Amino acid sequence: MSSRLLALPLSILLLLSPLPSLASDVAAPLLGLHRMRLAVQKSLGDFYMFKGMEGDRAYARMLEQSIAQARTQLDALGELPTPDAPKLREQLREQWLAYVSQLESLVAAFRKQGFTDLQPVTELATRNQRVLGTLDELSRSLRHDNASAVPAPVQSCRDLSVSMRGISVEYASRSASVGALSSKDSAIDRQTGGFAERLQKLRESPANTDETRQTLQRIEAPWHYIETALHHPDQNSMPLLVDKYAGQIVEGLERLCEQYAAAAR
């Protein structure tokens, strides 16, 4: 450091020093909230598959893993730099605990009597939506003044992951006879069409590189396999395959998100 700089007051030197970016401070929590959201979504889908597959132990283990993943992300949330964050985080924790309590009760009831009543399952789905709603609200709060925290291609990719997981949960609920099956203007049909359109936009993104294009190609293979089944949910013939390949698509999209994020650094 030059003698001229050494002669400056400490307060001036601090002003000249690079300050940590607030956007970088919220990037990690936003990723954690995104991962928690996927795990919360998956936990409900795992329960539907557990119920639809008559208490299959593999789905019981998947359900336990989804709960553990969501809990890990929730516990990892530290101090968040927005005024609304503390209140929302506490609200999220309370809703999450209530959701898990009812989820575990339903699993225990199914194991004991071999079935569950429709009303508590409907209440479980409502609790799930409350948790997801608070997660979204907390994410929006963090992004409000920090738009650069998540590059646009990364956010688009994360939104697609959430969409794919939502589609798989909807399909699992109907396969487990929780929802009515209909191929005419059904929620699944609309969601599937929207997913296909946004996936096409991601393919055309100028942010793509040779690496991301290869990942997109690997995503397209399972997507094309299940797209027909998703457009005809009344057939209800492939819940295991839809769940499996939807999981592969989400994993591929999460890799793609990481690639976009690395390219934007």
Salt bridges, closest charged atoms under 4 A:
ASP46 OD1 - LYS42 NZ 3.06
ASP75 OD1 - ARG93 NH1 3.45
GLU79 OE2 - ARG89 NH2 3.97
ASP136 OD1 - ARG37 NE 2.79
ASP145 OD1 - HIS144 ND1 2.92
GLU170 OE2 - ARG174 NH2 2.74
ASP185 OD1 - ARG190 NH1 3.56
ASP189 OD1 - HIS231 ND1 2.54
ASP210 OD1 - ARG213 NH1 3.47
GLU220 OE2 - ARG203 NE 2.24
GLU227 OE1 - HIS224 ND1 3.86
GLU227 OE2 - HIS231 NE2 3.96
GLU254 OE2 - HIS34 NE2 2.92
GLU258 OE2 - ARG35 NH2 3.98
